[in-house]
Amino acid sequence: MEDTPQEAENMRLRSRLVIALTEHIESSGWTQSSAAERLGVTQPRVSDLMRGKINLFSLDALVNMVVAAGMHVEMSVRAA
């Protein structure tokens, strides 16, 4: 779907973070308003997240929200 392998990898990483965040928000029973407060973003931003609008989020923004949610990101790099 993406034009380059780099864009595809970036999208893959962002989608994994979005999934982790939405699952965490849902399992914690947070409302969008309470999630926004905890994550340091606006409620419309959480709405975008919950609707899977991956293209609206950078890796940096998603990592910041993951950490604000009390989670930890681990990364591994290997040959393609």
C-alpha positions as a printed Julia matrix, in Angstrom:
80×3 Matrix{Float64}:
   0.0    0.0    0.0
   2.85   2.4    0.67
   5.12   3.76  -2.04
   8.44   2.67  -0.56
   9.68  -0.03   1.81
  10.57   2.72   4.28
   7.04   4.1    4.28
   5.61   0.6    4.63
   7.81  -0.15   7.65
   6.91   3.18   9.25
   3.21   2.43   8.74
   3.64  -1.06  10.21
   5.26   0.33  13.35
   2.64   3.04  13.76
  -0.18   0.54  13.33
   1.26  -1.71  16.05
   1.43   1.24  18.43
  -2.12   2.35  17.59
  -3.41  -1.18  18.23
  -1.55  -1.38  21.55
  -2.9    1.99  22.66
  -6.5    1.34  21.68
  -6.45  -2.06  23.4
  -4.97  -0.48  26.53
  -7.55   2.31  26.57
 -10.42  -0.14  26.11
  -9.15  -2.66  28.67
  -8.57   0.12  31.21
 -12.14   1.31  30.77
 -11.05   4.87  30.06
 -13.43   7.27  28.37
 -12.0    9.26  25.5
 -11.88  12.31  27.76
 -10.0   10.53  30.53
  -7.65   8.92  28.0
  -6.94  12.35  26.5
  -6.08  13.74  29.91
  -3.8   10.82  30.74
  -2.1   10.85  27.33
  -1.65  14.62  27.19
  -3.68  15.06  24.0
  -7.14  16.33  23.1
 -10.27  14.18  23.06
 -10.59  14.54  19.25
  -7.04  13.18  19.0
  -8.06  10.12  21.05
 -11.09   9.75  18.8
  -8.79   9.68  15.76
  -6.66   7.07  17.51
  -9.64   4.88  18.4
 -10.89   5.06  14.82
  -7.53   3.81  13.54
  -6.54   6.95  11.67
  -2.9    5.91  11.61
  -1.85   8.49   9.03
  -2.61  11.3   11.49
   0.05  10.15  13.98
   3.83  10.2   13.86
   5.95   7.53  15.5
   7.13  10.13  18.01
   3.59  11.1   18.99
   2.55   7.48  19.4
   5.61   6.59  21.5
   4.89   9.6   23.73
   1.3    8.46  24.22
   2.35   4.87  24.93
   4.72   6.06  27.67
   2.1    8.45  29.07
  -0.29   5.48  29.25
   2.21   3.7   31.5
   3.42   1.24  28.88
   6.89   0.54  27.51
   8.06   0.22  23.92
  10.69  -2.33  22.96
  12.28  -2.54  19.55
  14.34  -5.09  17.7
  16.1   -4.7   14.38
  17.02  -7.59  12.11
  17.94  -8.19   8.5
  15.02  -7.99   6.1
